[in-house]
């Protein structure tokens, strides 16, 4: 069960709307919640009964103070112990029953955020700060756990107990005791609410500072090699220390505001307890109350202010939790710009024919592609080349629907890709990206990522086709070797060969290569090109290339310049035309001879 909408206001206006979002998760376990609430009621009634047993016990002891020890009302002692045990046991049962509800809600919320982040478009992920984002999610899920647990089992029961105690004081001891209790509780609640609202900004500042310092640390560690290349360890340490300094100031302000809040609450409790004990002592002195009544009132006040003090803590923490989870839920409120159609075609591309029809695209007002049209027939190989910034890689992003074209269309097997689900479209395309990033897992699992259901035999076949067999054989742990975070333990060429094996394993009708051999030496390049020719048989291939020597066998070569197609044809035809392609060919040959 997942809510279909989130918050209506900006991030600092969400506040208690969180409960509306969490309500569907609570309703999923109606039976457990009913049993837990029953235990709650039993526990509260038992706790209210304890002071009465204590009163009778004290009065009984006072009346029999000269008698033998055997005359002590043993039954009341046993009853007191039994009721106290019942209070604890029912509370434990309640927490155990509700624990499943909380844990399942956290699981579902965590999954909802994770899935939603993957649905968000490329722009969001280009701008995100990974360290801060992970910290926001971590604090958010912890805050949700706290909110669900204590809102249900602390605030409501405490308010119920306050009402019962005030009623008991009023009917048994008069309006004075009830009035002192009511006024002290009201003063405590008002002060706690106002002071907590005042210090919420300090809690939020501390959370922001914590996210900033965490982001700085993770960014620096992810770019470890770059830090070393430029000898900037001290620079990174200084930046991290600046972030920690902001965190230190924020935490100090947070701590001082907490001191003011706790001090005010303690003053209200002390004044209320003093007034109640003074009034009770006066009445005992003049015989209007028994010693047991004095003990009962003291026990009720202690029993009342302990959860009330905890209520102040809970409210503070709930407000802090809300401040922490605001950011997490704001992520759920972000809507992806690329979405599936309301009624997508039930269509799975099989042949892989691609058609770009008068495609135009701009980014942030800057034209990238203008009126680009070409076709990649099923089973054919088409290459896209051109100078830097010509829009070659943008074509691939448009094909994968990381962005949508502004004008024109892209079709696969005759269908506009915007009419398919993104999942169906991307199942039909396998890619070897220019910058291969691997998971911190084994070589086997990184290759199997192309098709998680693939058998070891399928993976081994892909390894052979990608010319990885010899490299893996040289490793002590073979394909169980861990590649490190982002594949840092492998060279650029080795990572690209893993990416090629992954694409081969996926088995899609369309193969896309974005500078797929740019990090390989000449020997490896030729070996992989030979393998790719075999793999590409029966597949549609779209190749974005910098090295023109890798695409001389292409059925068609599209030459881009400043976002427009300036010429296209096969290798020989383009050389005879003596245009931009021929110029690029001569430059690369001269560089090769010079090298």
Secondary structure by P-SEA (a helix, b strand, c coil): cccccccccccccccccccccccccccccaaaaaaaaaaaaaaaaaaaaaaaaaaaaaaaaaaaccccccccaaaaaaaaaaaaaaaaaaaaaaaaaaaaaaaaaaaaaaaaaaaaaaaccaaaaaaccaaaaaaaaaaaaaaaaaaaaaacccaaaaaaaaaaaaaaaaacccaaaaaaaaaaaaaaaaaaaaaaaaaaaaaaaaaaaaaaaaaaaaaaaaaaaaaaaaccaaaaaaaaaaaaaaaaaaaaaaaaaaaaaaaaaaaaaaaaaaaaaaaaaaaaaaccccaaaaaaaaaaaaaaaaaaaaaaaaaaaaaaaaaaaaaaaaaaaccccccccccccccccccbbbbbcbbbbbccccccccbbbbbbcccbbbbbbbccccaaaaaaaaaacccccccccccccccccccccaaaaaaabbbbccbbbbccccaaaaaacccccccaaaaaaaaaaacaaaaaaacccccccccccccccccaaaaaaaaaaaaaaacccbbbbccccccccaaaaaaaaaaaaaaaccbbbbbbcccccccccccbbbbbccccccccccaaaaaaaccaaaaaaaaaaaaaaac
